Amino acid sequence: MPWLSLLSYGFGGAFLANAIPHAVSGMMGRPFQSPFAHPPGQGLSSSTVNVLWGFFNLFVGYVLVCRVGDFALKDTADVLALAVGAFAIALFSARHFGRFHGGNGPAHR
């Protein structure tokens, strides 16, 4: 059953990392893409929606990491699973949202 906990930590890492841009954009009062926009993931949602979505992601990440299995910061496998999930969603987000914010092209000076 340890693989099930590791899978949970991977998804937990993805939810925790996904909470950051939504909560920060919302707290700054800026609209940002969310699953509730039209079209989903491309259109902009209000800052309030993003704060709510960010904190929902934070809660789900907490449940998946802290309430499933016995996550230990000193256990390399646990931390690696969380990091892989966080890195995967971070890389996906950089590529996906870079299309809308100019982050996929070379830097212009």
Buried (B, 14 or more C-beta within 10 A) or exposed (E): EEEEBBBBBBBBBBBBBBBBBBBBBBEEEEBBBBEBBEEEEEEBBBBEBBBBBBBBBBEBBBEBBEEBBEBEEEBEEBBBBBBBBBBBBBEEBEEBBEEBEEEEEEEEE
